[in-house]
Every structure is written in structure tokens, then in C-alpha cells.
Amino acid sequence: MATKIRLARGGAKKKPFYQVVVADERFPRDGRFIENLGQYDPRQNPVMVNIDEDRVMEWLKKGAQPTDTVRRLLRDKGLWAKFKQA
């Protein structure tokens, strides 16, 4: 089973809100997921990003691959550098 850390979209039309989730790559974007790791709201100023650092690090160590967007969010929070050092 190949797991991904990716965004699942929620919210109304033209008002996106995302959850950072761990999901099997075969499931649809907004479909079933294994665990919710946080939220991302690009509409707030400044952008709101809440991520459970411990759970993200655990999933990365297990081999979960983040998507490009999630990798950018992790880099902005400093988690990606912390993972690369470990």
C-alpha cells in the first residue's frame, strides 16, 4: 500500500478549505483517508496552517510521500528540514 500525505478539499464553491490527510494513493482526492493530520486555509490572511508535527514525522518515517503542495507547507513550517536531518 503506497500512502500519500495530501490535501482533501472541503468548503463551498469558490471558498476552499483543505484538510492535510494520509491516504492510500488509489483513493480519490476527497475520498477515504487513513488519518487527518491538520488543516490548511489559503483564504485567511495570513494563511492558516495547522499540522500535527508528531504525526506527520511518524508518517514520513513510515514512508508516506507528501505531494508537492504538502511538501511546500511542511517546508514553510520547518518540518521538512527536521525530517531530512533525522
FIVO-299775 format. One record per residue: residue number from 1; x, y, z of N, C-alpha, C in turn; residue in one letter. Coordinates in nm, 4 decimals, decimal comma. Layout:
BEGIN
<node><nr>NUM</nr><n_u>X</n_u><n_v>Y</n_v><n_w>Z</n_w><ca_u>X</ca_u><ca_v>Y</ca_v><ca_w>Z</ca_w><c_u>X</c_u><c_v>Y</c_v><c_w>Z</c_w><rest>A</rest></node>
...
***
This chain:
BEGIN
<node><nr>1</nr><n_u>0,0849</n_u><n_v>-0,1181</n_v><n_w>0,0000</n_w><ca_u>0,0000</ca_u><ca_v>0,0000</ca_v><ca_w>0,0000</ca_w><c_u>0,0895</c_u><c_v>0,1244</c_v><c_w>0,0000</c_w><rest>M</rest></node>
<node><nr>2</nr><n_u>0,0762</n_u><n_v>0,2059</n_v><n_w>-0,1021</n_w><ca_u>0,1529</ca_u><ca_v>0,3302</ca_v><ca_w>-0,1111</ca_w><c_u>0,0704</c_u><c_v>0,4430</c_v><c_w>-0,0502</c_w><rest>A</rest></node>
<node><nr>3</nr><n_u>0,1234</n_u><n_v>0,5040</n_v><n_w>0,0544</n_w><ca_u>0,0496</ca_u><ca_v>0,6110</ca_v><ca_w>0,1215</ca_w><c_u>0,1042</c_u><c_v>0,7466</c_v><c_w>0,0805</c_w><rest>T</rest></node>
<node><nr>4</nr><n_u>0,0140</n_u><n_v>0,8421</n_v><n_w>0,0750</n_w><ca_u>0,0475</ca_u><ca_v>0,9797</ca_v><ca_w>0,0410</ca_w><c_u>-0,0035</c_u><c_v>1,0715</c_v><c_w>0,1509</c_w><rest>K</rest></node>
<node><nr>5</nr><n_u>0,0708</n_u><n_v>1,1789</n_v><n_w>0,1741</n_w><ca_u>0,0214</ca_u><ca_v>1,2881</ca_v><ca_w>0,2585</ca_w><c_u>-0,0228</c_u><c_v>1,3953</c_v><c_w>0,1604</c_w><rest>I</rest></node>
<node><nr>6</nr><n_u>-0,1509</n_u><n_v>1,4237</n_v><n_w>0,1593</n_w><ca_u>-0,2043</ca_u><ca_v>1,5155</ca_v><ca_w>0,0587</ca_w><c_u>-0,3180</c_u><c_v>1,5992</c_v><c_w>0,1149</c_w><rest>R</rest></node>
<node><nr>7</nr><n_u>-0,3702</n_u><n_v>1,6872</n_v><n_w>0,0299</n_w><ca_u>-0,4801</ca_u><ca_v>1,7751</ca_v><ca_w>0,0698</ca_w><c_u>-0,6127</c_u><c_v>1,7160</c_v><c_w>0,0236</c_w><rest>L</rest></node>
<node><nr>8</nr><n_u>-0,7137</n_u><n_v>1,7226</n_v><n_w>0,1097</n_w><ca_u>-0,8507</ca_u><ca_v>1,6868</ca_v><ca_w>0,0747</ca_w><c_u>-0,9325</c_u><c_v>1,8149</c_v><c_w>0,0824</c_w><rest>A</rest></node>
<node><nr>9</nr><n_u>-1,0005</n_u><n_v>1,8476</n_v><n_w>-0,0271</n_w><ca_u>-1,0711</ca_u><ca_v>1,9754</ca_v><ca_w>-0,0346</ca_w><c_u>-1,2066</c_u><c_v>1,9675</c_v><c_w>0,0327</c_w><rest>R</rest></node>
<node><nr>10</nr><n_u>-1,2395</n_u><n_v>2,0750</n_v><n_w>0,1015</n_w><ca_u>-1,3714</ca_u><ca_v>2,0914</ca_v><ca_w>0,1615</ca_w><c_u>-1,4155</c_u><c_v>2,2336</c_v><c_w>0,1378</c_w><rest>G</rest></node>
<node><nr>11</nr><n_u>-1,5249</n_u><n_v>2,2734</n_v><n_w>0,1971</n_w><ca_u>-1,5731</ca_u><ca_v>2,4103</ca_v><ca_w>0,1807</ca_w><c_u>-1,6673</c_u><c_v>2,4237</c_v><c_w>0,0634</c_w><rest>G</rest></node>
<node><nr>12</nr><n_u>-1,7205</n_u><n_v>2,5424</n_v><n_w>0,0482</n_w><ca_u>-1,8169</ca_u><ca_v>2,5701</ca_v><ca_w>-0,0574</ca_w><c_u>-1,7467</c_u><c_v>2,6087</c_v><c_w>-0,1868</c_w><rest>A</rest></node>
<node><nr>13</nr><n_u>-1,8271</n_u><n_v>2,6233</n_v><n_w>-0,2914</n_w><ca_u>-1,7733</ca_u><ca_v>2,6659</ca_v><ca_w>-0,4200</ca_w><c_u>-1,7078</c_u><c_v>2,8032</c_v><c_w>-0,4064</c_w><rest>K</rest></node>
<node><nr>14</nr><n_u>-1,5886</n_u><n_v>2,8171</n_v><n_w>-0,4590</n_w><ca_u>-1,5090</ca_u><ca_v>2,9407</ca_v><ca_w>-0,4549</ca_w><c_u>-1,4586</c_u><c_v>2,9754</c_v><c_w>-0,3145</c_w><rest>K</rest></node>
<node><nr>15</nr><n_u>-1,4783</n_u><n_v>2,8855</n_v><n_w>-0,2165</n_w><ca_u>-1,4323</ca_u><ca_v>2,9082</ca_v><ca_w>-0,0795</ca_w><c_u>-1,3631</c_u><c_v>2,7816</c_v><c_w>-0,0286</c_w><rest>K</rest></node>
<node><nr>16</nr><n_u>-1,2467</n_u><n_v>2,7497</n_v><n_w>-0,0855</n_w><ca_u>-1,1829</ca_u><ca_v>2,6230</ca_v><ca_w>-0,0497</ca_w><c_u>-1,1261</c_u><c_v>2,6211</c_v><c_w>0,0914</c_w><rest>P</rest></node>
<node><nr>17</nr><n_u>-1,1297</n_u><n_v>2,5039</n_v><n_w>0,1484</n_w><ca_u>-1,0698</ca_u><ca_v>2,4757</ca_v><ca_w>0,2777</ca_w><c_u>-1,0151</c_u><c_v>2,3341</c_v><c_w>0,2648</c_w><rest>F</rest></node>
<node><nr>18</nr><n_u>-0,8952</n_u><n_v>2,3107</n_v><n_w>0,3136</n_w><ca_u>-0,8323</ca_u><ca_v>2,1811</ca_v><ca_w>0,2933</ca_w><c_u>-0,7969</c_u><c_v>2,1142</c_v><c_w>0,4252</c_w><rest>Y</rest></node>
<node><nr>19</nr><n_u>-0,8012</n_u><n_v>1,9812</n_v><n_w>0,4250</n_w><ca_u>-0,7502</ca_u><ca_v>1,9013</ca_v><ca_w>0,5351</ca_w><c_u>-0,6230</c_u><c_v>1,8335</c_v><c_w>0,4855</c_w><rest>Q</rest></node>
<node><nr>20</nr><n_u>-0,5211</n_u><n_v>1,8286</n_v><n_w>0,5690</n_w><ca_u>-0,3999</ca_u><ca_v>1,7549</ca_v><ca_w>0,5370</ca_w><c_u>-0,4237</c_u><c_v>1,6133</c_v><c_w>0,5882</c_w><rest>V</rest></node>
<node><nr>21</nr><n_u>-0,4266</n_u><n_v>1,5164</n_v><n_w>0,4956</n_w><ca_u>-0,4615</ca_u><ca_v>1,3794</ca_v><ca_w>0,5325</ca_w><c_u>-0,3579</c_u><c_v>1,2804</c_v><c_w>0,4802</c_w><rest>V</rest></node>
<node><nr>22</nr><n_u>-0,3572</n_u><n_v>1,1629</n_v><n_w>0,5417</n_w><ca_u>-0,2803</ca_u><ca_v>1,0493</ca_v><ca_w>0,4919</ca_w><c_u>-0,3811</c_u><c_v>0,9567</c_v><c_w>0,4258</c_w><rest>V</rest></node>
<node><nr>23</nr><n_u>-0,3552</n_u><n_v>0,9194</n_v><n_w>0,3000</n_w><ca_u>-0,4485</ca_u><ca_v>0,8343</ca_v><ca_w>0,2272</ca_w><c_u>-0,3727</c_u><c_v>0,7391</c_v><c_w>0,1367</c_w><rest>A</rest></node>
<node><nr>24</nr><n_u>-0,4338</n_u><n_v>0,6281</n_v><n_w>0,1072</n_w><ca_u>-0,3818</ca_u><ca_v>0,5372</ca_v><ca_w>0,0063</ca_w><c_u>-0,3918</c_u><c_v>0,6109</c_v><c_w>-0,1272</c_w><rest>D</rest></node>
<node><nr>25</nr><n_u>-0,2882</n_u><n_v>0,6020</n_v><n_w>-0,2090</n_w><ca_u>-0,2874</ca_u><ca_v>0,6792</ca_v><ca_w>-0,3330</ca_w><c_u>-0,3955</c_u><c_v>0,6356</c_v><c_w>-0,4308</c_w><rest>E</rest></node>
<node><nr>26</nr><n_u>-0,4556</n_u><n_v>0,5192</n_v><n_w>-0,4099</n_w><ca_u>-0,5600</ca_u><ca_v>0,4718</ca_v><ca_w>-0,5015</ca_w><c_u>-0,6957</c_u><c_v>0,5350</c_v><c_w>-0,4732</c_w><rest>R</rest></node>
<node><nr>27</nr><n_u>-0,7132</n_u><n_v>0,5973</n_v><n_w>-0,3546</n_w><ca_u>-0,8414</ca_u><ca_v>0,6569</ca_v><ca_w>-0,3200</ca_w><c_u>-0,8554</c_u><c_v>0,7945</c_v><c_w>-0,3846</c_w><rest>F</rest></node>
<node><nr>28</nr><n_u>-0,9789</n_u><n_v>0,8383</n_v><n_w>-0,4116</n_w><ca_u>-0,9989</ca_u><ca_v>0,9713</ca_v><ca_w>-0,4705</ca_w><c_u>-0,9549</c_u><c_v>1,0834</c_v><c_w>-0,3764</c_w><rest>P</rest></node>
<node><nr>29</nr><n_u>-0,9336</n_u><n_v>1,2007</n_v><n_w>-0,4330</n_w><ca_u>-0,8825</ca_u><ca_v>1,3154</ca_v><ca_w>-0,3571</ca_w><c_u>-0,9631</c_u><c_v>1,3442</c_v><c_w>-0,2317</c_w><rest>R</rest></node>
<node><nr>30</nr><n_u>-1,0939</n_u><n_v>1,3463</n_v><n_w>-0,2428</n_w><ca_u>-1,1792</ca_u><ca_v>1,3783</ca_v><ca_w>-0,1287</ca_w><c_u>-1,2427</c_u><c_v>1,2532</c_v><c_w>-0,0689</c_w><rest>D</rest></node>
<node><nr>31</nr><n_u>-1,1899</n_u><n_v>1,1373</n_v><n_w>-0,1039</n_w><ca_u>-1,2484</ca_u><ca_v>1,0116</ca_v><ca_w>-0,0571</ca_w><c_u>-1,1933</c_u><c_v>0,9670</c_v><c_w>0,0767</c_w><rest>G</rest></node>
<node><nr>32</nr><n_u>-1,1897</n_u><n_v>0,8361</n_v><n_w>0,0933</n_w><ca_u>-1,1478</ca_u><ca_v>0,7761</ca_v><ca_w>0,2194</ca_w><c_u>-1,0030</c_u><c_v>0,8101</c_v><c_w>0,2507</c_w><rest>R</rest></node>
<node><nr>33</nr><n_u>-0,9749</n_u><n_v>0,8344</n_v><n_w>0,3779</n_w><ca_u>-0,8377</ca_u><ca_v>0,8607</ca_v><ca_w>0,4192</ca_w><c_u>-0,8088</c_u><c_v>0,7848</c_v><c_w>0,5473</c_w><rest>F</rest></node>
<node><nr>34</nr><n_u>-0,6809</n_u><n_v>0,7706</n_v><n_w>0,5791</n_w><ca_u>-0,6384</ca_u><ca_v>0,6935</ca_v><ca_w>0,6953</ca_w><c_u>-0,6397</c_u><c_v>0,7795</c_v><c_w>0,8212</c_w><rest>I</rest></node>
<node><nr>35</nr><n_u>-0,5826</n_u><n_v>0,9008</n_v><n_w>0,8098</n_w><ca_u>-0,5732</ca_u><ca_v>0,9879</ca_v><ca_w>0,9272</ca_w><c_u>-0,5711</c_u><c_v>1,1339</c_v><c_w>0,8848</c_w><rest>E</rest></node>
<node><nr>36</nr><n_u>-0,6350</n_u><n_v>1,2176</n_v><n_w>0,9653</n_w><ca_u>-0,6342</ca_u><ca_v>1,3626</ca_v><ca_w>0,9436</ca_w><c_u>-0,5170</c_u><c_v>1,4207</c_v><c_w>1,0233</c_w><rest>N</rest></node>
<node><nr>37</nr><n_u>-0,4269</n_u><n_v>1,4922</n_v><n_w>0,9542</n_w><ca_u>-0,3081</ca_u><ca_v>1,5466</ca_v><ca_w>1,0188</ca_w><c_u>-0,3161</c_u><c_v>1,6960</c_v><c_w>1,0455</c_w><rest>L</rest></node>
<node><nr>38</nr><n_u>-0,4121</n_u><n_v>1,7655</n_v><n_w>0,9861</n_w><ca_u>-0,4212</ca_u><ca_v>1,9091</ca_v><ca_w>1,0091</ca_w><c_u>-0,5118</c_u><c_v>1,9781</c_v><c_w>0,9097</c_w><rest>G</rest></node>
<node><nr>39</nr><n_u>-0,5069</n_u><n_v>2,1122</n_v><n_w>0,9109</n_w><ca_u>-0,5893</ca_u><ca_v>2,1940</ca_v><ca_w>0,8221</ca_w><c_u>-0,5033</c_u><c_v>2,2976</c_v><c_w>0,7510</c_w><rest>Q</rest></node>
<node><nr>40</nr><n_u>-0,5546</n_u><n_v>2,3405</n_v><n_w>0,6356</n_w><ca_u>-0,4899</ca_u><ca_v>2,4457</ca_v><ca_w>0,5573</ca_w><c_u>-0,6006</c_u><c_v>2,5325</c_v><c_w>0,4981</c_w><rest>Y</rest></node>
<node><nr>41</nr><n_u>-0,5977</n_u><n_v>2,6620</n_v><n_w>0,5312</n_w><ca_u>-0,6975</ca_u><ca_v>2,7559</ca_v><ca_w>0,4791</ca_w><c_u>-0,6251</c_u><c_v>2,8678</c_v><c_w>0,4054</c_w><rest>D</rest></node>
<node><nr>42</nr><n_u>-0,6211</n_u><n_v>2,8614</n_v><n_w>0,2710</n_w><ca_u>-0,5492</ca_u><ca_v>2,9625</ca_v><ca_w>0,1937</ca_w><c_u>-0,6203</c_u><c_v>3,0970</c_v><c_w>0,1867</c_w><rest>P</rest></node>
<node><nr>43</nr><n_u>-0,7456</n_u><n_v>3,1053</n_v><n_w>0,2287</n_w><ca_u>-0,8220</ca_u><ca_v>3,2299</ca_v><ca_w>0,2164</ca_w><c_u>-0,7983</c_u><c_v>3,3264</c_v><c_w>0,3305</c_w><rest>R</rest></node>
<node><nr>44</nr><n_u>-0,7460</n_u><n_v>3,2793</n_v><n_w>0,4435</n_w><ca_u>-0,7209</ca_u><ca_v>3,3689</ca_v><ca_w>0,5554</ca_w><c_u>-0,5948</c_u><c_v>3,4507</c_v><c_w>0,5300</c_w><rest>Q</rest></node>
<node><nr>45</nr><n_u>-0,5851</n_u><n_v>3,5638</n_v><n_w>0,5981</n_w><ca_u>-0,4658</ca_u><ca_v>3,6464</ca_v><ca_w>0,5854</ca_w><c_u>-0,4102</c_u><c_v>3,6709</c_v><c_w>0,7248</c_w><rest>N</rest></node>
<node><nr>46</nr><n_u>-0,2959</n_u><n_v>3,6159</n_v><n_w>0,7640</n_w><ca_u>-0,2103</ca_u><ca_v>3,5262</ca_v><ca_w>0,6857</ca_w><c_u>-0,2721</c_u><c_v>3,3867</c_v><c_w>0,6726</c_w><rest>P</rest></node>
<node><nr>47</nr><n_u>-0,2189</n_u><n_v>3,3092</n_v><n_w>0,5802</n_w><ca_u>-0,2694</ca_u><ca_v>3,1750</ca_v><ca_w>0,5527</ca_w><c_u>-0,2617</c_u><c_v>3,0901</c_v><c_w>0,6796</c_w><rest>V</rest></node>
<node><nr>48</nr><n_u>-0,3699</n_u><n_v>3,0151</n_v><n_w>0,7081</n_w><ca_u>-0,3750</ca_u><ca_v>2,9332</ca_v><ca_w>0,8285</ca_w><c_u>-0,3297</c_u><c_v>2,7910</c_v><c_w>0,7950</c_w><rest>M</rest></node>
<node><nr>49</nr><n_u>-0,2260</n_u><n_v>2,7448</n_v><n_w>0,8658</n_w><ca_u>-0,1773</ca_u><ca_v>2,6076</ca_v><ca_w>0,8506</ca_w><c_u>-0,1603</c_u><c_v>2,5488</c_v><c_w>0,9902</c_w><rest>V</rest></node>
<node><nr>50</nr><n_u>-0,2397</n_u><n_v>2,4479</n_v><n_w>1,0221</n_w><ca_u>-0,2270</ca_u><ca_v>2,3755</ca_v><ca_w>1,1489</ca_w><c_u>-0,1934</c_u><c_v>2,2311</c_v><c_w>1,1149</c_w><rest>N</rest></node>
<node><nr>51</nr><n_u>-0,0755</n_u><n_v>2,1851</n_v><n_w>1,1577</n_w><ca_u>-0,0323</ca_u><ca_v>2,0493</ca_v><ca_w>1,1285</ca_w><c_u>0,0181</c_u><c_v>1,9850</c_v><c_w>1,2566</c_w><rest>I</rest></node>
<node><nr>52</nr><n_u>-0,0223</n_u><n_v>1,8600</n_v><n_w>1,2807</n_w><ca_u>0,0237</ca_u><ca_v>1,7828</ca_v><ca_w>1,3955</ca_w><c_u>0,1642</c_u><c_v>1,7309</c_v><c_w>1,3640</c_w><rest>D</rest></node>
<node><nr>53</nr><n_u>0,2658</n_u><n_v>1,7978</n_v><n_w>1,4184</n_w><ca_u>0,4052</ca_u><ca_v>1,7686</ca_v><ca_w>1,3840</ca_w><c_u>0,4444</c_u><c_v>1,6252</c_v><c_w>1,4153</c_w><rest>E</rest></node>
<node><nr>54</nr><n_u>0,4060</n_u><n_v>1,5748</n_v><n_w>1,5318</n_w><ca_u>0,4459</ca_u><ca_v>1,4395</ca_v><ca_w>1,5710</ca_w><c_u>0,3913</c_u><c_v>1,3345</c_v><c_w>1,4748</c_w><rest>D</rest></node>
<node><nr>55</nr><n_u>0,2642</n_u><n_v>1,3492</n_v><n_w>1,4389</n_w><ca_u>0,2017</ca_u><ca_v>1,2514</ca_v><ca_w>1,3487</ca_w><c_u>0,2608</c_u><c_v>1,2602</c_v><c_w>1,2083</c_w><rest>R</rest></node>
<node><nr>56</nr><n_u>0,2900</n_u><n_v>1,3811</n_v><n_w>1,1601</n_w><ca_u>0,3498</ca_u><ca_v>1,3966</ca_v><ca_w>1,0277</ca_w><c_u>0,4865</c_u><c_v>1,3295</c_v><c_w>1,0242</c_w><rest>V</rest></node>
<node><nr>57</nr><n_u>0,5676</n_u><n_v>1,3531</n_v><n_w>1,1275</n_w><ca_u>0,7015</ca_u><ca_v>1,2929</ca_v><ca_w>1,1314</ca_w><c_u>0,6913</c_u><c_v>1,1402</c_v><c_w>1,1342</c_w><rest>M</rest></node>
<node><nr>58</nr><n_u>0,5956</n_u><n_v>1,0889</n_v><n_w>1,2087</n_w><ca_u>0,5785</ca_u><ca_v>0,9441</ca_v><ca_w>1,2160</ca_w><c_u>0,5418</c_u><c_v>0,8855</c_v><c_w>1,0799</c_w><rest>E</rest></node>
<node><nr>59</nr><n_u>0,4504</n_u><n_v>0,9516</n_v><n_w>1,0092</n_w><ca_u>0,4103</ca_u><ca_v>0,9021</ca_v><ca_w>0,8773</ca_w><c_u>0,5236</c_u><c_v>0,9146</c_v><c_w>0,7760</c_w><rest>W</rest></node>
<node><nr>60</nr><n_u>0,6012</n_u><n_v>1,0213</n_v><n_w>0,7826</n_w><ca_u>0,7143</ca_u><ca_v>1,0353</ca_v><ca_w>0,6909</ca_w><c_u>0,8169</c_u><c_v>0,9250</c_v><c_w>0,7158</c_w><rest>L</rest></node>
<node><nr>61</nr><n_u>0,8403</n_u><n_v>0,8913</n_v><n_w>0,8419</n_w><ca_u>0,9343</ca_u><ca_v>0,7833</ca_v><ca_w>0,8747</ca_w><c_u>0,8833</c_u><c_v>0,6481</c_v><c_w>0,8274</c_w><rest>K</rest></node>
<node><nr>62</nr><n_u>0,7509</n_u><n_v>0,6323</n_v><n_w>0,8217</n_w><ca_u>0,6917</ca_u><ca_v>0,5071</ca_v><ca_w>0,7723</ca_w><c_u>0,6976</c_u><c_v>0,4985</c_v><c_w>0,6200</c_w><rest>K</rest></node>
<node><nr>63</nr><n_u>0,7340</n_u><n_v>0,6087</n_v><n_w>0,5533</n_w><ca_u>0,7470</ca_u><ca_v>0,6058</ca_v><ca_w>0,4082</ca_w><c_u>0,6377</c_u><c_v>0,6757</c_v><c_w>0,3306</c_w><rest>G</rest></node>
<node><nr>64</nr><n_u>0,5491</n_u><n_v>0,7461</n_v><n_w>0,3974</n_w><ca_u>0,4433</ca_u><ca_v>0,8199</ca_v><ca_w>0,3277</ca_w><c_u>0,5069</c_u><c_v>0,9337</c_v><c_w>0,2470</c_w><rest>A</rest></node>
<node><nr>65</nr><n_u>0,4632</n_u><n_v>0,9499</n_v><n_w>0,1236</n_w><ca_u>0,5178</ca_u><ca_v>1,0520</ca_v><ca_w>0,0352</ca_w><c_u>0,4256</c_u><c_v>1,1736</c_v><c_w>0,0307</c_w><rest>Q</rest></node>
<node><nr>66</nr><n_u>0,4757</n_u><n_v>1,2931</n_v><n_w>0,0640</n_w><ca_u>0,3912</ca_u><ca_v>1,4124</ca_v><ca_w>0,0537</ca_w><c_u>0,3791</c_u><c_v>1,4586</c_v><c_w>-0,0919</c_w><rest>P</rest></node>
<node><nr>67</nr><n_u>0,2654</n_u><n_v>1,5172</n_v><n_w>-0,1249</n_w><ca_u>0,2509</ca_u><ca_v>1,5772</ca_v><ca_w>-0,2574</ca_w><c_u>0,3336</c_u><c_v>1,7057</c_v><c_w>-0,2606</c_w><rest>T</rest></node>
<node><nr>68</nr><n_u>0,3495</n_u><n_v>1,7645</n_v><n_w>-0,3763</n_w><ca_u>0,4309</ca_u><ca_v>1,8857</ca_v><ca_w>-0,3895</ca_w><c_u>0,3773</c_u><c_v>1,9991</c_v><c_w>-0,3016</c_w><rest>D</rest></node>
<node><nr>69</nr><n_u>0,2462</n_u><n_v>2,0167</n_v><n_w>-0,2987</n_w><ca_u>0,1862</ca_u><ca_v>2,1241</ca_v><ca_w>-0,2195</ca_w><c_u>0,2072</c_u><c_v>2,1005</c_v><c_w>-0,0711</c_w><rest>T</rest></node>
<node><nr>70</nr><n_u>0,1872</n_u><n_v>1,9770</n_v><n_w>-0,0264</n_w><ca_u>0,2070</ca_u><ca_v>1,9461</ca_v><ca_w>0,1154</ca_w><c_u>0,3550</c_u><c_v>1,9600</c_v><c_w>0,1510</c_w><rest>V</rest></node>
<node><nr>71</nr><n_u>0,4441</n_u><n_v>1,9210</n_v><n_w>0,0619</n_w><ca_u>0,5876</ca_u><ca_v>1,9365</ca_v><ca_w>0,0878</ca_w><c_u>0,6222</c_u><c_v>2,0842</c_v><c_w>0,1068</c_w><rest>R</rest></node>
<node><nr>72</nr><n_u>0,5601</n_u><n_v>2,1729</n_v><n_w>0,0281</n_w><ca_u>0,5830</ca_u><ca_v>2,3171</ca_v><ca_w>0,0428</ca_w><c_u>0,5320</c_u><c_v>2,3654</c_v><c_w>0,1780</c_w><rest>R</rest></node>
<node><nr>73</nr><n_u>0,4146</n_u><n_v>2,3171</n_v><n_w>0,2205</n_w><ca_u>0,3608</ca_u><ca_v>2,3552</ca_v><ca_w>0,3514</ca_w><c_u>0,4531</c_u><c_v>2,3067</c_v><c_w>0,4633</c_w><rest>L</rest></node>
<node><nr>74</nr><n_u>0,5033</n_u><n_v>2,1850</n_v><n_w>0,4507</n_w><ca_u>0,5951</ca_u><ca_v>2,1310</ca_v><ca_w>0,5520</ca_w><c_u>0,7254</c_u><c_v>2,2100</c_v><c_w>0,5542</c_w><rest>L</rest></node>
<node><nr>75</nr><n_u>0,7729</n_u><n_v>2,2498</n_v><n_w>0,4377</n_w><ca_u>0,8960</ca_u><ca_v>2,3301</ca_v><ca_w>0,4299</ca_w><c_u>0,8756</c_u><c_v>2,4658</c_v><c_w>0,4961</c_w><rest>R</rest></node>
<node><nr>76</nr><n_u>0,7600</n_u><n_v>2,5273</n_v><n_w>0,4734</n_w><ca_u>0,7301</ca_u><ca_v>2,6580</ca_v><ca_w>0,5340</ca_w><c_u>0,7210</c_u><c_v>2,6489</c_v><c_w>0,6867</c_w><rest>D</rest></node>
<node><nr>77</nr><n_u>0,6737</n_u><n_v>2,5354</n_v><n_w>0,7392</n_w><ca_u>0,6623</ca_u><ca_v>2,5155</ca_v><ca_w>0,8838</ca_w><c_u>0,7932</c_u><c_v>2,4668</c_v><c_w>0,9460</c_w><rest>K</rest></node>
<node><nr>78</nr><n_u>0,8922</n_u><n_v>2,4303</n_v><n_w>0,8623</n_w><ca_u>1,0199</ca_u><ca_v>2,3826</ca_v><ca_w>0,9133</ca_w><c_u>1,0235</c_u><c_v>2,2331</c_v><c_w>0,9407</c_w><rest>G</rest></node>
<node><nr>79</nr><n_u>0,9168</n_u><n_v>2,1621</n_v><n_w>0,9071</n_w><ca_u>0,9110</ca_u><ca_v>2,0187</ca_v><ca_w>0,9344</ca_w><c_u>0,9914</c_u><c_v>1,9370</c_v><c_w>0,8334</c_w><rest>L</rest></node>
<node><nr>80</nr><n_u>0,9978</n_u><n_v>1,9828</n_v><n_w>0,7101</n_w><ca_u>1,0677</ca_u><ca_v>1,9081</ca_v><ca_w>0,6067</ca_w><c_u>1,2178</c_u><c_v>1,9023</c_v><c_w>0,6378</c_w><rest>W</rest></node>
<node><nr>81</nr><n_u>1,2751</n_u><n_v>2,0145</n_v><n_w>0,6827</n_w><ca_u>1,4174</ca_u><ca_v>2,0169</ca_v><ca_w>0,7184</ca_w><c_u>1,4421</c_u><c_v>1,9283</c_v><c_w>0,8403</c_w><rest>A</rest></node>
<node><nr>82</nr><n_u>1,3487</n_u><n_v>1,9294</n_v><n_w>0,9358</n_w><ca_u>1,3620</ca_u><ca_v>1,8451</ca_v><ca_w>1,0547</ca_w><c_u>1,3601</c_u><c_v>1,6969</c_v><c_w>1,0168</c_w><rest>K</rest></node>
<node><nr>83</nr><n_u>1,2742</n_u><n_v>1,6618</n_v><n_w>0,9193</n_w><ca_u>1,2658</ca_u><ca_v>1,5233</ca_v><ca_w>0,8726</ca_w><c_u>1,3944</c_u><c_v>1,4831</c_v><c_w>0,7993</c_w><rest>F</rest></node>
<node><nr>84</nr><n_u>1,4477</n_u><n_v>1,5724</n_v><n_w>0,7171</n_w><ca_u>1,5681</ca_u><ca_v>1,5416</ca_v><ca_w>0,6405</ca_w><c_u>1,6900</c_u><c_v>1,5244</c_v><c_w>0,7319</c_w><rest>K</rest></node>
<node><nr>85</nr><n_u>1,6931</n_u><n_v>1,5926</n_v><n_w>0,8455</n_w><ca_u>1,8041</ca_u><ca_v>1,5799</ca_v><ca_w>0,9390</ca_w><c_u>1,7997</c_u><c_v>1,4470</c_v><c_w>1,0139</c_w><rest>Q</rest></node>
<node><nr>86</nr><n_u>1,6820</n_u><n_v>1,3942</n_v><n_w>1,0362</n_w><ca_u>1,6668</ca_u><ca_v>1,2706</ca_v><ca_w>1,1150</ca_w><c_u>1,7160</c_u><c_v>1,1493</c_v><c_w>1,0404</c_w><rest>A</rest></node>
***
